[in-house]
Amino acid sequence: MLSEDNNIIFYGACATGKSFLINKLTEKAKQYRVSFYDTLDYSNFVGYCKQILEDKTLKYRFVAKDFLKAYEYAWRHIDEDVVLIIEDINRGNCPSIFGNILSLLNRDEDGFSSNYIEVDTELCNYLNKIKLYEVDAYRDYLNKVLKIDVKEPILLLPKNFFIYGSMSTSDKSISLMDTPFKRKFSFKYVPIDYKVLKDVYIDIDGSKYSYKDFLERVNKIIYAITRSEDKQLGQYFVSLQDKVIKEDVFISKILFYLWEEIFKLEIEDERNIFKLCNKNEIFAFSNLFSEQKYELIRKIFSNLKLYSLYTIENK
């Protein structure tokens, strides 16, 4: 089994490697993956009836979605770990998306749902069609453990069914995840790991700057201003594949994020990295696309007391 906890949400600052960690932990399991977003609903998470034209006759066919696909596979392969991975779980309206499935997230000591739910006609017909009632693990658990003889299919999560979600705490949509929902999950914090940035540098007009030092210092300022880790940048905020962060990526992704999310509203804060000299005056982000850009970037580094590695190496 993967873990004693069947329902886990991995959370932390943006780009700390939450999805990477989930993939590593579940690499030997059967994976199903879905991303939550603001308009996702129950039918597109569990399943829905679709109209089809067959032999000039309008018919209805039930379409199973990610949850139901993972659910069926888990019961048919009870000795295999099955994981439903939900990316950005807090971007959707979780209570609405899960609906009555929420009650199934309460697990007993063996990992099975501590209670079951009855299903509507369309889903009942689908479960009958796929003959889930003939699966030995499903039938034995209902008859021998629960000691019930169910005439119609029910929903009950098996012990090998895991739900792993990822969540960036900086998302404003986090308020949609209410307390009753959160109580059904274990939460595991994924911190920022600066060690992986040891040999990564920022390349600005041929000069190298330590990305590790930059991120540590700017995150310290972000925390000082916001009193929260939510807005800090994780180690994988940009690709580290070549160990080099080019100036266009540095400006358009990193500095743009810092400007939009943190510093443009902190004009009078002396810790603002976009300030000019020692005055409470900042330059506009658009200035980074002018002839002054190298001078202004060097000013940002100076405000962070960050110096070129070339300069350091040649002292």
Phi and psi restraints in degrees (value plus and minus 20) as a CYANA .aco file:
   2 LEU   PHI     -84.6   -44.6
   2 LEU   PSI     -67.6   -27.6
   3 SER   PHI    -181.9  -141.9
   3 SER   PSI     142.8   182.8
   4 GLU   PHI     -91.7   -51.7
   4 GLU   PSI     -41.7    -1.7
   5 ASP   PHI    -117.7   -77.7
   5 ASP   PSI      99.4   139.4
   6 ASN   PHI    -100.6   -60.6
   6 ASN   PSI     -47.4    -7.4
   7 ASN   PHI    -139.3   -99.3
   7 ASN   PSI      92.4   132.4
   8 ILE   PHI    -153.2  -113.2
   8 ILE   PSI     118.7   158.7
   9 ILE   PHI    -136.7   -96.7
   9 ILE   PSI     103.7   143.7
  10 PHE   PHI    -115.5   -75.5
  10 PHE   PSI     103.6   143.6
  11 TYR   PHI    -152.6  -112.6
  11 TYR   PSI     144.8   184.8
  12 GLY   PHI     139.0   179.0
  12 GLY   PSI    -191.7  -151.7
  13 ALA   PHI     -83.7   -43.7
  13 ALA   PSI     145.5   185.5
  14 CYS   PHI     -81.6   -41.6
  14 CYS   PSI     114.0   154.0
  15 ALA   PHI      46.9    86.9
  15 ALA   PSI      21.4    61.4
  16 THR   PHI    -115.4   -75.4
  16 THR   PSI     -17.8    22.2
  17 GLY   PHI      73.1   113.1
  17 GLY   PSI      10.0    50.0
  18 LYS   PHI     -84.7   -44.7
  18 LYS   PSI     -66.5   -26.5
  19 SER   PHI     -85.7   -45.7
  19 SER   PSI     -58.0   -18.0
  20 PHE   PHI     -81.4   -41.4
  20 PHE   PSI     -63.1   -23.1
  21 LEU   PHI     -84.2   -44.2
  21 LEU   PSI     -63.4   -23.4
  22 ILE   PHI     -81.3   -41.3
  22 ILE   PSI     -64.3   -24.3
  23 ASN   PHI     -81.5   -41.5
  23 ASN   PSI     -58.7   -18.7
  24 LYS   PHI     -87.3   -47.3
  24 LYS   PSI     -61.6   -21.6
  25 LEU   PHI     -90.3   -50.3
  25 LEU   PSI     -47.1    -7.1
  26 THR   PHI    -132.6   -92.6
  26 THR   PSI      -3.0    37.0
  27 GLU   PHI     -82.8   -42.8
  27 GLU   PSI     -45.6    -5.6
  28 LYS   PHI    -115.8   -75.8
  28 LYS   PSI     -18.9    21.1
  29 ALA   PHI    -118.7   -78.7
  29 ALA   PSI     142.9   182.9
  30 LYS   PHI     -97.6   -57.6
  30 LYS   PSI     101.7   141.7
  31 GLN   PHI    -126.2   -86.2
  31 GLN   PSI     118.8   158.8
  32 TYR   PHI    -145.2  -105.2
  32 TYR   PSI     120.6   160.6
  33 ARG   PHI    -153.3  -113.3
  33 ARG   PSI     118.4   158.4
  34 VAL   PHI    -165.8  -125.8
  34 VAL   PSI     126.9   166.9
  35 SER   PHI    -129.6   -89.6
  35 SER   PSI     113.2   153.2
  36 PHE   PHI    -106.3   -66.3
  36 PHE   PSI     125.9   165.9
  37 TYR   PHI    -168.6  -128.6
  37 TYR   PSI     152.2   192.2
  38 ASP   PHI     -85.7   -45.7
  38 ASP   PSI     -46.5    -6.5
  39 THR   PHI    -121.5   -81.5
  39 THR   PSI     -17.8    22.2
  40 LEU   PHI     -86.0   -46.0
  40 LEU   PSI     119.6   159.6
  41 ASP   PHI    -149.9  -109.9
  41 ASP   PSI     159.4   199.4
  42 TYR   PHI     -77.1   -37.1
  42 TYR   PSI     -64.1   -24.1
  43 SER   PHI     -84.1   -44.1
  43 SER   PSI     -53.5   -13.5
  44 ASN   PHI    -108.0   -68.0
  44 ASN   PSI     -21.4    18.6
  45 PHE   PHI    -124.0   -84.0
  45 PHE   PSI     -58.9   -18.9
  46 VAL   PHI    -121.3   -81.3
  46 VAL   PSI     -79.2   -39.2
  47 GLY   PHI     145.8   185.8
  47 GLY   PSI     144.5   184.5
  48 TYR   PHI    -175.0  -135.0
  48 TYR   PSI     143.1   183.1
  49 CYS   PHI    -108.6   -68.6
  49 CYS   PSI     112.5   152.5
  50 LYS   PHI    -137.8   -97.8
  50 LYS   PSI     115.4   155.4
  51 GLN   PHI     -98.7   -58.7
  51 GLN   PSI     112.3   152.3
  52 ILE   PHI    -154.1  -114.1
  52 ILE   PSI     130.3   170.3
  53 LEU   PHI    -122.3   -82.3
  53 LEU   PSI      94.9   134.9
  54 GLU   PHI    -149.8  -109.8
  54 GLU   PSI     100.0   140.0
  55 ASP   PHI      33.7    73.7
  55 ASP   PSI      25.1    65.1
  56 LYS   PHI      42.6    82.6
  56 LYS   PSI      -1.7    38.3
  57 THR   PHI    -140.4  -100.4
  57 THR   PSI     113.1   153.1
  58 LEU   PHI     -99.4   -59.4
  58 LEU   PSI     100.7   140.7
  59 LYS   PHI    -146.4  -106.4
  59 LYS   PSI     149.9   189.9
  60 TYR   PHI    -139.5   -99.5
  60 TYR   PSI     116.4   156.4
  61 ARG   PHI    -149.9  -109.9
  61 ARG   PSI     114.4   154.4
  62 PHE   PHI    -101.9   -61.9
  62 PHE   PSI     110.3   150.3
  63 VAL   PHI    -128.4   -88.4
  63 VAL   PSI      95.1   135.1
  64 ALA   PHI     -98.3   -58.3
  64 ALA   PSI     115.2   155.2
  65 LYS   PHI    -126.9   -86.9
  65 LYS   PSI    -189.0  -149.0
  66 ASP   PHI     -76.0   -36.0
  66 ASP   PSI     -65.5   -25.5
  67 PHE   PHI     -81.4   -41.4
  67 PHE   PSI     -67.9   -27.9
  68 LEU   PHI     -88.6   -48.6
  68 LEU   PSI     -55.1   -15.1
  69 LYS   PHI     -82.9   -42.9
  69 LYS   PSI     -64.8   -24.8
  70 ALA   PHI     -86.9   -46.9
  70 ALA   PSI     -59.0   -19.0
  71 TYR   PHI     -81.1   -41.1
  71 TYR   PSI     -68.7   -28.7
  72 GLU   PHI     -83.1   -43.1
  72 GLU   PSI     -64.7   -24.7
  73 TYR   PHI     -82.4   -42.4
  73 TYR   PSI     -59.6   -19.6
  74 ALA   PHI     -82.2   -42.2
  74 ALA   PSI     -62.8   -22.8
  75 TRP   PHI     -88.7   -48.7
  75 TRP   PSI     -54.6   -14.6
  76 ARG   PHI     -97.9   -57.9
  76 ARG   PSI     -37.4     2.6
  77 HIS   PHI    -151.6  -111.6
  77 HIS   PSI      44.9    84.9
  78 ILE   PHI     -84.1   -44.1
  78 ILE   PSI     -40.3    -0.3
  79 ASP   PHI    -113.0   -73.0
  79 ASP   PSI     -15.1    24.9
  80 GLU   PHI    -136.1   -96.1
  80 GLU   PSI     113.8   153.8
  81 ASP   PHI     -89.5   -49.5
  81 ASP   PSI     111.6   151.6
  82 VAL   PHI    -144.2  -104.2
  82 VAL   PSI     107.7   147.7
  83 VAL   PHI    -143.6  -103.6
  83 VAL   PSI     105.6   145.6
  84 LEU   PHI    -115.5   -75.5
  84 LEU   PSI      89.8   129.8
  85 ILE   PHI    -114.7   -74.7
  85 ILE   PSI     103.2   143.2
  86 ILE   PHI    -132.4   -92.4
  86 ILE   PSI      86.0   126.0
  87 GLU   PHI     -97.5   -57.5
  87 GLU   PSI     120.0   160.0
  88 ASP   PHI      33.2    73.2
  88 ASP   PSI      31.2    71.2
  89 ILE   PHI     -79.3   -39.3
  89 ILE   PSI     -48.2    -8.2
  90 ASN   PHI    -106.5   -66.5
  90 ASN   PSI     -17.6    22.4
  91 ARG   PHI    -102.3   -62.3
  91 ARG   PSI     -38.0     2.0
  92 GLY   PHI    -121.8   -81.8
  92 GLY   PSI     147.4   187.4
  93 ASN   PHI    -103.4   -63.4
  93 ASN   PSI      68.9   108.9
  94 CYS   PHI     -76.0   -36.0
  94 CYS   PSI     -67.7   -27.7
  95 PRO   PHI     -79.2   -39.2
  95 PRO   PSI     -55.7   -15.7
  96 SER   PHI     -94.4   -54.4
  96 SER   PSI     -60.2   -20.2
  97 ILE   PHI     -87.6   -47.6
  97 ILE   PSI     -63.5   -23.5
  98 PHE   PHI     -97.4   -57.4
  98 PHE   PSI     -52.9   -12.9
  99 GLY   PHI      36.1    76.1
  99 GLY   PSI    -154.6  -114.6
 100 ASN   PHI     -92.0   -52.0
 100 ASN   PSI     -28.0    12.0
 101 ILE   PHI     -87.1   -47.1
 101 ILE   PSI     -40.3    -0.3
 102 LEU   PHI     -71.5   -31.5
 102 LEU   PSI     -60.2   -20.2
 103 SER   PHI     -86.8   -46.8
 103 SER   PSI     -41.3    -1.3
 104 LEU   PHI     -95.4   -55.4
 104 LEU   PSI     -35.7     4.3
 105 LEU   PHI     -95.1   -55.1
 105 LEU   PSI     -33.1     6.9
 106 ASN   PHI     -95.6   -55.6
 106 ASN   PSI     100.1   140.1
 107 ARG   PHI    -130.3   -90.3
 107 ARG   PSI     132.1   172.1
 108 ASP   PHI    -109.2   -69.2
 108 ASP   PSI    -194.4  -154.4
 109 GLU   PHI     -83.2   -43.2
 109 GLU   PSI     -45.2    -5.2
 110 ASP   PHI    -109.9   -69.9
 110 ASP   PSI     -25.3    14.7
 111 GLY   PHI      78.5   118.5
 111 GLY   PSI     -28.4    11.6
 112 PHE   PHI     -97.6   -57.6
 112 PHE   PSI     137.0   177.0
 113 SER   PHI     -76.8   -36.8
 113 SER   PSI     118.3   158.3
 114 SER   PHI     -96.7   -56.7
 114 SER   PSI     -30.5     9.5
 115 ASN   PHI    -171.0  -131.0
 115 ASN   PSI     151.6   191.6
 116 TYR   PHI    -144.9  -104.9
 116 TYR   PSI     146.0   186.0
 117 ILE   PHI    -148.0  -108.0
 117 ILE   PSI     127.2   167.2
 118 GLU   PHI    -102.3   -62.3
 118 GLU   PSI     139.6   179.6
 119 VAL   PHI    -139.4   -99.4
 119 VAL   PSI     142.1   182.1
 120 ASP   PHI     -95.5   -55.5
 120 ASP   PSI     154.1   194.1
 121 THR   PHI     -79.6   -39.6
 121 THR   PSI     -65.2   -25.2
 122 GLU   PHI     -83.5   -43.5
 122 GLU   PSI     -65.0   -25.0
 123 LEU   PHI     -89.6   -49.6
 123 LEU   PSI     -56.8   -16.8
 124 CYS   PHI     -80.0   -40.0
 124 CYS   PSI     -64.7   -24.7
 125 ASN   PHI     -83.7   -43.7
 125 ASN   PSI     -57.8   -17.8
 126 TYR   PHI     -85.7   -45.7
 126 TYR   PSI     -65.4   -25.4
 127 LEU   PHI     -84.2   -44.2
 127 LEU   PSI     -54.4   -14.4
 128 ASN   PHI     -88.1   -48.1
 128 ASN   PSI     -58.0   -18.0
 129 LYS   PHI     -84.2   -44.2
 129 LYS   PSI     -60.4   -20.4
 130 ILE   PHI    -104.6   -64.6
 130 ILE   PSI     -21.1    18.9
 131 LYS   PHI      36.5    76.5
 131 LYS   PSI      27.2    67.2
 132 LEU   PHI     -84.0   -44.0
 132 LEU   PSI     -48.8    -8.8
 133 TYR   PHI     -84.7   -44.7
 133 TYR   PSI     -34.5     5.5
 134 GLU   PHI    -108.7   -68.7
 134 GLU   PSI     -29.5    10.5
 135 VAL   PHI     -91.0   -51.0
 135 VAL   PSI     106.6   146.6
 136 ASP   PHI     -76.2   -36.2
 136 ASP   PSI     -66.7   -26.7
 137 ALA   PHI     -82.0   -42.0
 137 ALA   PSI     -61.2   -21.2
 138 TYR   PHI     -86.8   -46.8
 138 TYR   PSI     -69.7   -29.7
 139 ARG   PHI     -85.2   -45.2
 139 ARG   PSI     -62.8   -22.8
 140 ASP   PHI     -86.1   -46.1
 140 ASP   PSI     -59.7   -19.7
 141 TYR   PHI     -85.6   -45.6
 141 TYR   PSI     -63.3   -23.3
 142 LEU   PHI     -85.2   -45.2
 142 LEU   PSI     -64.5   -24.5
 143 ASN   PHI     -99.6   -59.6
 143 ASN   PSI     -65.7   -25.7
 144 LYS   PHI    -108.7   -68.7
 144 LYS   PSI     -54.9   -14.9
 145 VAL   PHI    -112.8   -72.8
 145 VAL   PSI     -75.0   -35.0
 146 LEU   PHI     -99.5   -59.5
 146 LEU   PSI     -38.8     1.2
 147 LYS   PHI      35.3    75.3
 147 LYS   PSI      26.5    66.5
 148 ILE   PHI    -146.3  -106.3
 148 ILE   PSI     128.0   168.0
 149 ASP   PHI    -134.1   -94.1
 149 ASP   PSI      73.4   113.4
 150 VAL   PHI    -104.3   -64.3
 150 VAL   PSI     105.6   145.6
 151 LYS   PHI     -96.9   -56.9
 151 LYS   PSI     -51.7   -11.7
 152 GLU   PHI    -140.5  -100.5
 152 GLU   PSI     133.5   173.5
 153 PRO   PHI     -78.9   -38.9
 153 PRO   PSI     127.9   167.9
 154 ILE   PHI    -147.2  -107.2
 154 ILE   PSI     148.8   188.8
 155 LEU   PHI    -127.5   -87.5
 155 LEU   PSI     111.0   151.0
 156 LEU   PHI    -176.7  -136.7
 156 LEU   PSI     101.1   141.1
 157 LEU   PHI     -96.3   -56.3
 157 LEU   PSI     110.8   150.8
 158 PRO   PHI     -98.2   -58.2
 158 PRO   PSI     147.3   187.3
 159 LYS   PHI     -85.6   -45.6
 159 LYS   PSI     -44.1    -4.1
 160 ASN   PHI    -112.9   -72.9
 160 ASN   PSI     -10.7    29.3
 161 PHE   PHI    -118.8   -78.8
 161 PHE   PSI      96.1   136.1
 162 PHE   PHI    -135.5   -95.5
 162 PHE   PSI     126.2   166.2
 163 ILE   PHI    -142.6  -102.6
 163 ILE   PSI      93.3   133.3
 164 TYR   PHI    -134.6   -94.6
 164 TYR   PSI     103.3   143.3
 165 GLY   PHI    -135.6   -95.6
 165 GLY   PSI     132.2   172.2
 166 SER   PHI    -133.9   -93.9
 166 SER   PSI     126.1   166.1
 167 MET   PHI    -171.4  -131.4
 167 MET   PSI     103.1   143.1
 168 SER   PHI    -110.4   -70.4
 168 SER   PSI     102.1   142.1
 169 THR   PHI     -90.8   -50.8
 169 THR   PSI     -28.6    11.4
 170 SER   PHI     -99.4   -59.4
 170 SER   PSI     -34.0     6.0
 171 ASP   PHI     -85.8   -45.8
 171 ASP   PSI     109.6   149.6
 172 LYS   PHI     -87.9   -47.9
 172 LYS   PSI     -40.3    -0.3
 173 SER   PHI     -97.5   -57.5
 173 SER   PSI     -17.3    22.7
 174 ILE   PHI     -80.3   -40.3
 174 ILE   PSI     -43.8    -3.8
 175 SER   PHI     -83.4   -43.4
 175 SER   PSI     -40.4    -0.4
 176 LEU   PHI     -92.5   -52.5
 176 LEU   PSI     -34.4     5.6
 177 MET   PHI    -110.3   -70.3
 177 MET   PSI      73.9   113.9
 178 ASP   PHI     -98.7   -58.7
 178 ASP   PSI     150.3   190.3
 179 THR   PHI     -80.5   -40.5
 179 THR   PSI     -65.3   -25.3
 180 PRO   PHI     -77.4   -37.4
 180 PRO   PSI     -56.4   -16.4
 181 PHE   PHI     -89.2   -49.2
 181 PHE   PSI     -67.3   -27.3
 182 LYS   PHI     -83.0   -43.0
 182 LYS   PSI     -50.0   -10.0
 183 ARG   PHI     -84.2   -44.2
 183 ARG   PSI     -39.1     0.9
 184 LYS   PHI    -107.2   -67.2
 184 LYS   PSI     -21.0    19.0
 185 PHE   PHI    -143.2  -103.2
 185 PHE   PSI     132.7   172.7
 186 SER   PHI    -111.3   -71.3
 186 SER   PSI     123.9   163.9
 187 PHE   PHI    -133.7   -93.7
 187 PHE   PSI     109.7   149.7
 188 LYS   PHI    -141.5  -101.5
 188 LYS   PSI     101.7   141.7
 189 TYR   PHI    -100.3   -60.3
 189 TYR   PSI     113.1   153.1
 190 VAL   PHI    -131.9   -91.9
 190 VAL   PSI      84.3   124.3
 191 PRO   PHI     -97.4   -57.4
 191 PRO   PSI     148.0   188.0
 192 ILE   PHI     -94.5   -54.5
 192 ILE   PSI     110.4   150.4
 193 ASP   PHI    -130.9   -90.9
 193 ASP   PSI      79.8   119.8
 194 TYR   PHI     -96.3   -56.3
 194 TYR   PSI     -37.8     2.2
 195 LYS   PHI     -81.8   -41.8
 195 LYS   PSI     -51.8   -11.8
 196 VAL   PHI     -90.9   -50.9
 196 VAL   PSI     -29.3    10.7
 197 LEU   PHI    -118.4   -78.4
 197 LEU   PSI     -11.0    29.0
 198 LYS   PHI     -73.4   -33.4
 198 LYS   PSI     -63.6   -23.6
 199 ASP   PHI    -127.2   -87.2
 199 ASP   PSI       0.5    40.5
 200 VAL   PHI    -120.3   -80.3
 200 VAL   PSI     116.5   156.5
 201 TYR   PHI    -155.0  -115.0
 201 TYR   PSI     139.5   179.5
 202 ILE   PHI    -117.1   -77.1
 202 ILE   PSI     110.6   150.6
 203 ASP   PHI    -125.4   -85.4
 203 ASP   PSI      89.7   129.7
 204 ILE   PHI    -140.5  -100.5
 204 ILE   PSI      86.8   126.8
 205 ASP   PHI      32.7    72.7
 205 ASP   PSI      20.5    60.5
 206 GLY   PHI      68.7   108.7
 206 GLY   PSI     -29.4    10.6
 207 SER   PHI    -117.4   -77.4
 207 SER   PSI     121.3   161.3
 208 LYS   PHI    -123.4   -83.4
 208 LYS   PSI     119.4   159.4
 209 TYR   PHI    -152.4  -112.4
 209 TYR   PSI     121.6   161.6
 210 SER   PHI     -88.3   -48.3
 210 SER   PSI      99.9   139.9
 211 TYR   PHI     -91.3   -51.3
 211 TYR   PSI     -53.4   -13.4
 212 LYS   PHI     -80.9   -40.9
 212 LYS   PSI     -68.1   -28.1
 213 ASP   PHI     -84.8   -44.8
 213 ASP   PSI     -60.6   -20.6
 214 PHE   PHI     -79.7   -39.7
 214 PHE   PSI     -69.4   -29.4
 215 LEU   PHI     -86.1   -46.1
 215 LEU   PSI     -62.7   -22.7
 216 GLU   PHI     -79.6   -39.6
 216 GLU   PSI     -62.7   -22.7
 217 ARG   PHI     -94.6   -54.6
 217 ARG   PSI     -61.3   -21.3
 218 VAL   PHI     -90.9   -50.9
 218 VAL   PSI     -55.2   -15.2
 219 ASN   PHI     -86.8   -46.8
 219 ASN   PSI     -54.0   -14.0
 220 LYS   PHI     -83.3   -43.3
 220 LYS   PSI     -59.9   -19.9
 221 ILE   PHI     -89.5   -49.5
 221 ILE   PSI     -61.9   -21.9
 222 ILE   PHI     -77.5   -37.5
 222 ILE   PSI     -64.3   -24.3
 223 TYR   PHI     -85.6   -45.6
 223 TYR   PSI     -59.5   -19.5
 224 ALA   PHI     -84.2   -44.2
 224 ALA   PSI     -55.5   -15.5
 225 ILE   PHI    -100.8   -60.8
 225 ILE   PSI     -64.2   -24.2
 226 THR   PHI    -114.3   -74.3
 226 THR   PSI     -36.0     4.0
 227 ARG   PHI      36.9    76.9
 227 ARG   PSI      13.3    53.3
 228 SER   PHI    -171.8  -131.8
 228 SER   PSI     128.0   168.0
 229 GLU   PHI    -105.1   -65.1
 229 GLU   PSI     -28.8    11.2
 230 ASP   PHI     -79.1   -39.1
 230 ASP   PSI     -56.2   -16.2
 231 LYS   PHI    -111.5   -71.5
 231 LYS   PSI     -20.5    19.5
 232 GLN   PHI     -89.1   -49.1
 232 GLN   PSI     138.2   178.2
 233 LEU   PHI    -114.2   -74.2
 233 LEU   PSI     109.5   149.5
 234 GLY   PHI     -98.4   -58.4
 234 GLY   PSI     147.6   187.6
 235 GLN   PHI     -86.8   -46.8
 235 GLN   PSI     -40.2    -0.2
 236 TYR   PHI    -127.6   -87.6
 236 TYR   PSI       7.7    47.7
 237 PHE   PHI     -80.1   -40.1
 237 PHE   PSI     -54.4   -14.4
 238 VAL   PHI    -147.9  -107.9
 238 VAL   PSI     141.9   181.9
 239 SER   PHI     -84.1   -44.1
 239 SER   PSI     116.4   156.4
 240 LEU   PHI    -129.3   -89.3
 240 LEU   PSI      -3.5    36.5
 241 GLN   PHI     -76.8   -36.8
 241 GLN   PSI     -63.8   -23.8
 242 ASP   PHI    -118.8   -78.8
 242 ASP   PSI     -15.2    24.8
 243 LYS   PHI      42.8    82.8
 243 LYS   PSI      -9.0    31.0
 244 VAL   PHI    -150.8  -110.8
 244 VAL   PSI     111.4   151.4
 245 ILE   PHI    -126.4   -86.4
 245 ILE   PSI      90.6   130.6
 246 LYS   PHI     -92.1   -52.1
 246 LYS   PSI     139.2   179.2
 247 GLU   PHI     -83.7   -43.7
 247 GLU   PSI     -53.4   -13.4
 248 ASP   PHI     -86.9   -46.9
 248 ASP   PSI     -58.4   -18.4
 249 VAL   PHI     -89.3   -49.3
 249 VAL   PSI     -61.0   -21.0
 250 PHE   PHI     -81.0   -41.0
 250 PHE   PSI     -62.0   -22.0
 251 ILE   PHI     -95.9   -55.9
 251 ILE   PSI     -71.8   -31.8
 252 SER   PHI     -95.4   -55.4
 252 SER   PSI     -44.2    -4.2
 253 LYS   PHI    -128.1   -88.1
 253 LYS   PSI     -76.5   -36.5
 254 ILE   PHI     -94.1   -54.1
 254 ILE   PSI     -75.5   -35.5
 255 LEU   PHI     -86.8   -46.8
 255 LEU   PSI     -54.1   -14.1
 256 PHE   PHI     -83.0   -43.0
 256 PHE   PSI     -63.7   -23.7
 257 TYR   PHI     -81.3   -41.3
 257 TYR   PSI     -66.7   -26.7
 258 LEU   PHI     -82.7   -42.7
 258 LEU   PSI     -58.4   -18.4
 259 TRP   PHI     -86.8   -46.8
 259 TRP   PSI     -71.8   -31.8
 260 GLU   PHI     -87.7   -47.7
 260 GLU   PSI     -62.8   -22.8
 261 GLU   PHI    -111.9   -71.9
 261 GLU   PSI     -42.7    -2.7
 262 ILE   PHI    -144.9  -104.9
 262 ILE   PSI     -79.5   -39.5
 263 PHE   PHI    -113.1   -73.1
 263 PHE   PSI     -40.8    -0.8
 264 LYS   PHI     -89.1   -49.1
 264 LYS   PSI     -39.8     0.2
 265 LEU   PHI    -119.5   -79.5
 265 LEU   PSI     -17.2    22.8
 266 GLU   PHI    -136.1   -96.1
 266 GLU   PSI      29.8    69.8
 267 ILE   PHI     -79.9   -39.9
 267 ILE   PSI     -59.6   -19.6
 268 GLU   PHI    -109.5   -69.5
 268 GLU   PSI     -22.2    17.8
 269 ASP   PHI     -99.0   -59.0
 269 ASP   PSI     105.0   145.0
 270 GLU   PHI     -86.7   -46.7
 270 GLU   PSI     -34.3     5.7
 271 ARG   PHI    -107.6   -67.6
 271 ARG   PSI     -20.8    19.2
 272 ASN   PHI     -81.2   -41.2
 272 ASN   PSI     102.1   142.1
 273 ILE   PHI     -94.3   -54.3
 273 ILE   PSI     -31.7     8.3
 274 PHE   PHI    -113.6   -73.6
 274 PHE   PSI      -9.0    31.0
 275 LYS   PHI     -97.2   -57.2
 275 LYS   PSI     135.8   175.8
 276 LEU   PHI    -124.8   -84.8
 276 LEU   PSI     111.7   151.7
 277 CYS   PHI      31.4    71.4
 277 CYS   PSI    -156.6  -116.6
 278 ASN   PHI    -129.5   -89.5
 278 ASN   PSI      -3.9    36.1
 279 LYS   PHI    -113.4   -73.4
 279 LYS   PSI     140.8   180.8
 280 ASN   PHI    -103.7   -63.7
 280 ASN   PSI      36.8    76.8
 281 GLU   PHI    -150.6  -110.6
 281 GLU   PSI     110.6   150.6
 282 ILE   PHI    -139.2   -99.2
 282 ILE   PSI     136.8   176.8
 283 PHE   PHI    -115.2   -75.2
 283 PHE   PSI     134.8   174.8
 284 ALA   PHI     -96.3   -56.3
 284 ALA   PSI     131.5   171.5
 285 PHE   PHI     -79.2   -39.2
 285 PHE   PSI     -54.5   -14.5
 286 SER   PHI     -81.7   -41.7
 286 SER   PSI     -42.5    -2.5
 287 ASN   PHI     -85.4   -45.4
 287 ASN   PSI     -38.9     1.1
 288 LEU   PHI     -93.5   -53.5
 288 LEU   PSI     -23.3    16.7
 289 PHE   PHI    -132.2   -92.2
 289 PHE   PSI      -1.5    38.5
 290 SER   PHI    -129.1   -89.1
 290 SER   PSI    -196.9  -156.9
 291 GLU   PHI     -85.9   -45.9
 291 GLU   PSI     -34.1     5.9
 292 GLN   PHI    -105.7   -65.7
 292 GLN   PSI     -20.8    19.2
 293 LYS   PHI     -77.0   -37.0
 293 LYS   PSI     -63.0   -23.0
 294 TYR   PHI     -87.1   -47.1
 294 TYR   PSI     -58.7   -18.7
 295 GLU   PHI     -83.8   -43.8
 295 GLU   PSI     -61.5   -21.5
 296 LEU   PHI     -91.4   -51.4
 296 LEU   PSI     -57.6   -17.6
 297 ILE   PHI     -84.9   -44.9
 297 ILE   PSI     -62.0   -22.0
 298 ARG   PHI     -82.7   -42.7
 298 ARG   PSI     -51.7   -11.7
 299 LYS   PHI     -87.9   -47.9
 299 LYS   PSI     -59.5   -19.5
 300 ILE   PHI     -80.3   -40.3
 300 ILE   PSI     -66.1   -26.1
 301 PHE   PHI     -83.1   -43.1
 301 PHE   PSI     -59.1   -19.1
 302 SER   PHI     -83.0   -43.0
 302 SER   PSI     -60.0   -20.0
 303 ASN   PHI     -83.3   -43.3
 303 ASN   PSI     -46.9    -6.9
 304 LEU   PHI    -113.4   -73.4
 304 LEU   PSI     -18.4    21.6
 305 LYS   PHI      35.5    75.5
 305 LYS   PSI      24.8    64.8
 306 LEU   PHI    -133.0   -93.0
 306 LEU   PSI     106.8   146.8
 307 TYR   PHI    -141.2  -101.2
 307 TYR   PSI     137.4   177.4
 308 SER   PHI     -80.5   -40.5
 308 SER   PSI     115.5   155.5
 309 LEU   PHI     -83.7   -43.7
 309 LEU   PSI     -50.3   -10.3
 310 TYR   PHI     -83.3   -43.3
 310 TYR   PSI     -63.0   -23.0
 311 THR   PHI     -83.6   -43.6
 311 THR   PSI     -63.5   -23.5
 312 ILE   PHI     -83.9   -43.9
 312 ILE   PSI     -64.8   -24.8
 313 GLU   PHI     -86.1   -46.1
 313 GLU   PSI     -43.8    -3.8
 314 ASN   PHI    -126.7   -86.7
 314 ASN   PSI      -6.6    33.4
